[in-house]
Amino acid sequence: KTLWGPLFVFLFTWISITPVSSTLAANIARTQWTLDYVDSSVTYSATRPGELAIDDSLDTFWQTEWKWSSSDSYPHEIRIGLGDKYDIDGFRIRHRPKDKQNFQIKKLGFYVRNIGEAWVPPAVTGTFSQTGDVDKILLPPQKTGEQVRLVALSSFGDNGIACIVDFNVMGNRHGNQFPESMIDRPGTPT
């Protein structure tokens, strides 16, 4: 009697804290990333090009042009080449501080594709929280691809401006991986 109670509690506790997916990855290394496209960037007074969204710095950010005309309004988008094929679990975006929330992206679409394929349908669509910090979006099913595209559909300030301090994609390299080490010589048969 006393053995099954503690054993059940141990098993139940262990199962309840086990991650759903042990392959849920951290950020994909940006060493091979390329900025493939942005529809708009601030180019006067202070430069805010799209590369600043993926430069791994919290001191810089990408910002679209101010809404001077209807051509500068939403949607806005940024496309990134990952440099290889990845199984993508989701993405993270760091927004500007709370005092700049009117530039924060509100509604979005996130796309994943292989080079040469169409961008449809979106892997996920949704609305960010208005925290002024970091939003993490997990894809319902994991998607495989070489490029990602974030389409900003609106902002909390309804001003036509999109801004990203830092953009990360989470995933693992697709397919077989190179081994961590190599065997120099076979073992001796017994």
Solvent accessible surface area in square Angstrom, and as a share of the most:
residue,aa,sasa,rsa
1,K,220,0.93
2,T,118,0.69
3,L,127,0.63
4,W,175,0.62
5,G,37,0.35
6,P,85,0.53
7,L,64,0.32
8,F,137,0.57
9,V,93,0.53
10,F,126,0.53
11,L,81,0.40
12,F,129,0.54
13,T,68,0.39
14,W,142,0.50
15,I,111,0.56
16,S,72,0.47
17,I,129,0.65
18,T,68,0.39
19,P,94,0.59
20,V,160,0.92
21,S,49,0.32
22,S,109,0.70
23,T,85,0.49
24,L,82,0.41
25,A,16,0.12
26,A,76,0.59
27,N,68,0.35
28,I,7,0.04
29,A,70,0.55
30,R,45,0.17
31,T,129,0.75
32,Q,95,0.42
33,W,23,0.08
34,T,74,0.43
35,L,43,0.22
36,D,63,0.33
37,Y,93,0.35
38,V,34,0.19
39,D,55,0.29
40,S,15,0.10
41,S,18,0.11
42,V,6,0.04
43,T,101,0.58
44,Y,89,0.34
45,S,117,0.76
46,A,40,0.31
47,T,84,0.49
48,R,66,0.24
49,P,41,0.26
50,G,1,0.01
51,E,92,0.41
52,L,36,0.18
53,A,0,0.00
54,I,21,0.11
55,D,57,0.30
56,D,105,0.54
57,S,33,0.21
58,L,111,0.55
59,D,134,0.70
60,T,40,0.23
61,F,25,0.11
62,W,3,0.01
63,Q,10,0.05
64,T,0,0.00
65,E,32,0.15
66,W,95,0.33
67,K,107,0.45
68,W,185,0.65
69,S,56,0.36
70,S,99,0.64
71,S,99,0.64
72,D,27,0.14
73,S,31,0.20
74,Y,42,0.16
75,P,85,0.53
76,H,1,0.00
77,E,23,0.10
78,I,2,0.01
79,R,64,0.23
80,I,1,0.00
81,G,8,0.07
82,L,1,0.00
83,G,50,0.48
84,D,53,0.27
85,K,69,0.29
86,Y,15,0.06
87,D,29,0.15
88,I,0,0.00
89,D,14,0.07
90,G,0,0.00
91,F,0,0.00
92,R,64,0.23
93,I,0,0.00
94,R,79,0.29
95,H,5,0.02
96,R,36,0.13
97,P,82,0.52
98,K,144,0.61
99,D,114,0.59
100,K,71,0.30
101,Q,30,0.13
102,N,72,0.37
103,F,19,0.08
104,Q,4,0.02
105,I,0,0.00
106,K,66,0.28
107,K,97,0.41
108,L,2,0.01
109,G,3,0.02
110,F,0,0.00
111,Y,33,0.12
112,V,23,0.13
113,R,45,0.16
114,N,29,0.15
115,I,122,0.62
116,G,74,0.71
117,E,89,0.40
118,A,73,0.56
119,W,26,0.09
120,V,112,0.65
121,P,108,0.68
122,P,49,0.31
123,A,12,0.09
124,V,27,0.15
125,T,85,0.49
126,G,35,0.34
127,T,77,0.45
128,F,5,0.02
129,S,50,0.32
130,Q,92,0.41
131,T,54,0.32
132,G,10,0.10
133,D,71,0.37
134,V,56,0.32
135,D,16,0.08
136,K,100,0.42
137,I,39,0.20
138,L,87,0.43
139,L,13,0.06
140,P,104,0.65
141,P,76,0.48
142,Q,89,0.39
143,K,71,0.30
144,T,52,0.30
145,G,0,0.00
146,E,42,0.19
147,Q,20,0.09
148,V,1,0.00
149,R,41,0.15
150,L,2,0.01
151,V,11,0.06
152,A,3,0.02
153,L,87,0.43
154,S,24,0.16
155,S,0,0.00
156,F,49,0.21
157,G,30,0.29
158,D,119,0.61
159,N,34,0.17
160,G,4,0.03
161,I,1,0.01
162,A,0,0.00
163,C,2,0.01
164,I,0,0.00
165,V,9,0.05
166,D,11,0.06
167,F,1,0.00
168,N,15,0.08
169,V,0,0.00
170,M,1,0.01
171,G,8,0.07
172,N,58,0.30
173,R,100,0.36
174,H,83,0.37
175,G,50,0.48
176,N,156,0.80
177,Q,96,0.43
178,F,191,0.80
179,P,85,0.54
180,E,178,0.80
181,S,87,0.56
182,M,150,0.67
183,I,153,0.78
184,D,143,0.74
185,R,196,0.72
186,P,119,0.75
187,G,71,0.68
188,T,124,0.72
189,P,121,0.76
190,T,182,1.06
